[in-house]
Amino acid sequence: MSEKKRRGGAGAAASGSASKKPRVSTAASYAESLRSKLRPDASILATLRSLASACSISKPAGSSSSSSSASKALATEDDPAASYIVVADQDSASVTSRINRLVLAAARSILSGRGFSFAVPSRAASNQVYLPDLDRIVLVRRESARPFANVATARKATITARVLSLVHAVLRRGIHVTKRDLFYTDVKLFGDQAQSDAVLDDVSCMLGCTRSSLHVVASEKGVVVGRLTFADDGDRIDCTRMGVGGKAIPPNIDRVSGIESDALFILLVEKDAAFMRLAEDRFYNRFPCIILTAKGQPDVATRLFLRRLKVELKLPVLALVDSDPYGLKILSVYMCGSKNMSYDSANLTTPDIKWLGVRPSDLDKYRVPEQCRLPMTDHDIKVGKELLEEDFVKQNEGWVKELETMLRTRQKAEIQALSSFGFQYLTEVYLPLKLQQQDWI
């Protein structure tokens, strides 16, 4: 090859390399240019105060008063013709009394020669429906028999009787145990924890009480940090002094009292990594807020805690989740409830959560680099299409548009994709700009 051709080839390679670089630098420079669009913090805080004020004045859908009236209209123990099951918090004496009545009825049935059977509300998928008026998933009132004398249901009936016995003992002692503790009391009978967990939910439905009323809780999972103080079993907790890890949300929310806050909003975060960045940067000091996460799929304690903060403090809730179908599914569980606990949706859901980000439209709006976007898998696409068919998604035009954008581009991204512009871009530019523009759904 001649010297001229070699130089020409080298020049072309250099030219090609140079043509690729500006794309990355252009995205980075554009992302940095958004910083100049930020108004002074005082202006953004004024916007947040207006939002908080509007939230405190308006009565939120799903508030305690509206929930109680809905409960009376939909289902009560004295109204067997009611269409939907709605459970409520009950004290230990009431739950114990109901267990005693169930056991006495079973004993009379055995003595009369009929054997015994439990009438258990059916929690089949076909019985779990979305109710637009309440904006949550509810459990249709249908019961199925669980007789001990039937080979197909004998084991399940035995597990039900055992769980009732264990719950009765826990309530009599006035203590709380975890679901794992309950499972290990009779490993051979239960087989695996999924069996005892499922029957525990059945027992809640049978007794018409919340699962926390049974004094059986899940292990600690969710954490909270920011402008919040409360008493945890008498100990005063200041969530601004909890470091990067935050304060674990108590599995027994009943022991939380004296909630106080000067926050302007609640920031619900899907993952622990984003939570740590917000906590380390003390985002809650720049923009007074309460930050909490369940580190993925929301647990019961975090859902109860969020609802309680929303009801007692009357603050708006903004959500930060991944731009993928699972982020939206997690958000929908907080808002509308999950199907496996649809019987307790009145106590576990927090309506009117605003989807702040990361939304599919943000990927182009903030010019997130292609190398930071991930292709959706076939399963992702399947879940996304299923979400589009859900009634609670169809109710929100903004959600539908974002999901359609995601499925059209077949791209997803995690919150951490914003770190391509700088590790603190999330807290220094993205979130402040979102708040300033009131860019939420």
N, C-alpha and C positions, 0 to 999 in steps of 0.2 A: 504494500500500500504506500502511495506517495505521501510525502510530508504534508502536502496541501490538503489531501483527503483526511489525513489523521487530524490535522488542525480543525478541518471543517467538522469532523465527527465530534471532536472534543467540544467545539463551540456549540454544536447542536445539543449535546448532552447538558452543557452548562446552561444553555438557554431553556431547555426543558425543565431542569432543576429549578431554575429561577422562576419559571412560570408557575411551579407548584407551590413555592413558598408563600407568595402573597396571599393565597387562599386562607392559609392558617393565620397569617399575621393580620389579614383583613378582618377575619372573625374576631380575633383577639382585640384589634384596635376598635372595632365596632362595639364589642362588649364593654371596653374601657370607656368609650365615648358616652355610654349610657350613664356613667357616673356623673357627667356634667349636667344631666337632666334632673338630677336630684335637687329638690328644693331644700331649704334649711329644715333641720329636724323639727323646729317649732311649728312649721307649716304642716308637716306630716302628722304631728301630735294633735294639732287642731282637728284634722280630718278624723283621727281615731277617737277623739273625744266626742265628736258629733255622732259617730257610729255607735259608741258605747251609750251615749245618751238616748239615742233612738231605740236601742235594744232594751234599756231599762224601763222606758215608757210603755212600749208595746208589749202586750201579753204574748209570750211565746207559745206557739203551738206545742201541745204536749206538756204544758206546765202542770204543776201538781193539781190545780183546781180543775183544769180541763180534762186531765187524765182521770180524776176521780169521777167526774160527771160522765165521761165516756165509759168508765168501768161499770157504773150503775146502769147505763143504757145498754151495754153489751152483755155483761155477765155478772151475776151474783150467785152466791150459794143458794139463796132462797128462790131463785128464778131458774128452775131446771130447763125452761124452754129457751133460755138465752142462747144466742148463736155462737158466741166466742168465749173462750176461756181467758179470764184475767185473774192472775194471782195477786196477792198483796202481802206486805210485811205483817208478820204476826209475832206476838210474844211467845215465850217458851211454854207458858201454861196453856195457851190456846192450841198450839201445835201438839203438845202432849195429850191434851184432851181429845183431839181428833184421832190421834193414833190409837188411844184407848178404845174409842168407839168402833174403829175399824176392826180391832182385835176381838172385841166382844161380839161383834156381828159374825166374824169368822168362827168363833167358838160356838155360838148358838147354831150356826149352820152345820158344824161338825156333829154336835150333839143330836141334831135332828136327823142325822143320817144322810145329809145331802153333800157332805164334804165341804170344802171352802173354795171360794173363787174371788179374785180381786177385779173390780171394775176399773179399768185403767183408760184414761183419755188417750186416744190414738194420736201419735205424733208423726204419722206418715206424711210424706212430702205433699200428697194430695190434700191434706188437711191444713196446710200452711199457706195462707193467702195474704196478698198485700191489700190493705184497706186504704184507699185514697183519702177518705175523710179524716182518718187518724194519722196518715202518712207513716204507716209502719206495718210490719208483717204480724199477723195474728194467727192464733190456733183455733180452728173450727171445733166446736164442741161435738165430738163423736167418741163414744166409748167402745172398748172391746173387752171381752171377758178373758181372764187369765186364770183358768181353773187348775187346781193341783192334781185333779184326777185325770187329766189329759196328758198323754205322753208328750205331745208337742209343746205344751206350756208348763209342764211340771217343774222343770229346772228354773224357768223364769219366775214362776210363782214362789219357789223356795227362796230365790235371791231377793225378791220383793219383800217377803216376810223377814228375811235376815236384815235387810237395810232398814226396815221399819223398827226392828228391835235395836239396832245400833244407834239410830237417830234418837230413839226414846232414851237410851242410856246416856247419850251425850247431853241431851237437854236436861235430864234429871241432875246431872253433875254440874251443869252451868258452865261448860267449857266449849271450846271450838276445836275442831280437828280438820285436817286437810283431806282432800279426796284420796290422796295416796295412803294416809293413815287408815281410812275406811277400807280400802282395798286389801291392805295387809292384815286385817283382822280375820279374813277367811279366804286366803289365796286359792285354795283348792276348789272352793265353791264358785268363786267369781271367775276363775280362769285367767282373765286379764282385766286391766282397769277399765277398759271401754265398757265392759259388762256392768260393773258397779256404777260407773258414771251415768250410763243410760238409765238404769233403774232409779238412780237418785233423782234424775229429772222427772221420771214417771211419778215418783213419790211426791215431788213438789206439786205436780198437777193434781194428783189424787187428793192431797190435803188442802189445795187451794192457797198455798203459801209460796213465797219466794224461796230460792235455794239457800239464801243467807239465813232465812228464818230457821232452817234445819241445823244451823251452827256447823255446817260443813263448807269449807272454803278451799279455793285453789291456792297454790303457793304464790308468793310475791313475784310479780313480773313487771308491772308498769312502774314508771318513775315520774316525778314531777320536780320542777325547779322554777324559780322566779318569784314574782311579787305576791307571795301567799304565805299566810301563817295560819296554823290550826293546832288544835290539841289532839294528840294521838294517845288515847287511853290516859288522859290527864297530863301527858308531857307536852309542853309547848314546842312547836316546830316552826322554825323560820326557814323557808325554802330559798331565801337568798344566800344562806350560809351552808348550803349542801354540797358545794364544790361542783366539779364537772359531772359526777355521777348522778347527782340529784337525790331526792328522798324517795325511797320505795313507797309505793302506794299501798296502804295497809290492806291485806286480804279481807279483813272484817271492817267494812266501811262504817258499821254501827258505832265503832269506838272513836270515830272522827267527830269533833265538835268545835265550836268557836271559830268558824272559818271567817277570816278577814283578808281583805286585799285592796290595794290601790291600783290594780291593773286596769288597763283599758280594753284588753281582749285576752282570749285564751288561744294559744297556738298549739294545735294538735299535730304531732309529727309521727309519721309512720315508723321510722327506723331510728335505732340507737345512734348510728353514726352522725346523722344530721342533728339529733338531740345534743350530742356531745359538742358539736361545733357551735351551736347556739348557746350552750351553757358556758363553754370556755370563753367565748367572745362577750359574755355578759349582755347578750342581746336584750334581755329583759330590763336592763338598766337604761339603755338608750331609748327603747320603746316599751314602756311598762306593760308587762304581760306575764301570763302564767304559761309555762311550756310543759307539756306532758306527752309521753309516748308509752305504748304497750309493747314496743320492740317487735312490731310485726302484727300478726293476727291479734285483735283485741281480746283480752280476758275479761271476765265478769267484773272484777274489782275496778279495773280502769274505766270500764263503761259506766259503772255505778258512780264512780268518783267524778267523772266528767259531767254526767247529768246533774249531780248534786251541785257542782260548781256553777253550772249554767243556771240552775233554778235559784240558788241562794244568792249568787252575786249578780245575776242578770247581765251577763257579759256576752258579747258576740264571740262565736267560735270560728276560727279560721283553720283550714287544714292544709298541711304540706305532705304530699304523698308522691310516690314514684309515678312517672308517666307510663303506666302499663295497666292491663286489665286488673291485676291483683291489687294495685294501689286503690283503684276505684271500688273494688269489692270490699276492701277493708274500710274505706270511707262509708260505704253503704251500710255496713254492719253497725257502725256507730250511729248512723242516722235512722235507719229503718229496722234494724234488728237482724238477727240470724235465724235461719229456719229451725235449727236444732233447739233454740231457746225462744221460740215464738210465743210460748205461753207466758213469758215474763217480759215481753217487749215494752209494756207500759212503763216498766221501771228501768229498763236498760238502754232505751233509745234517747238520743239528743237530737231533736229536729233542728232544721235551719242552720246546719253547719255550712259555711261558705268554702267552696273549693278554691283555694288560693293558688296552688301549684303543686308539683310541676305538671302543667297541662300539655297535651300533644301540640297545641298551637304555639306553646312557648319555645319549642325546639327551633322553629324557624324565626320566630320573633326575636329571640336572643342569639340567633345564629350559633347554636350549639354545634361544634365540629362533628363531621360525619363519623370520625373515629371514636367519638364518645357516645354515639347512638348504637343501639343493638337491634339486630333483625328480630322480628317477632317469630316465634316458633309456631308450628301448626296448632299446638295446644293453646298458645296465647291467643291466636286468632279465633279458635273455637270458643274460648272463654269470653272474648270481646263480643262475638256475635250473640252469645247467650245473654250477656248483659244488656245488649240492645233490645232483647225481647222481654226484659223484666219491666213490669208495670211501673215500678218506682223510678226507673231510668226514663221511661217514656214521658213521665210527668214533668221532666226538666229538659227543656229544649237545648240549653247550653251543654248538658251532659251528652245528649245525643250527638250534637255537632262535634264535640271533642272526640267521642268514641269513633265516629265515622272518619274523622281525620286520622286517627291512629290506625284504623283498619285499612284506610286507603294508602297510607304511606308505608304501612307494615313496619313501623319503627317504634321502639320504646326507649326509655332512658331512665336512669335512676337520678335521685336528687344530687348525688355526688358528681354527675356529669358537669355540673356548674363549676366544679373545682378546676376544670381545664382552663378557666380564666383567672384562677388564683384560689388558694385554699379558703380565703375569707370572702370570696365574691358573693356567696349566699347571704351572709349577714351584712356586708357592706354596701351591696348594690341591688341584688335581685329582690330580696324581701322589702327593703325600704322603698324601692321603685314600685313594687306591687302594691304596697300600702298607700303610697302617694297617689297612684292612679286608681285606687279602689278596684283593682283588676282581679275580681273574684267572681265565681258563679254561685 
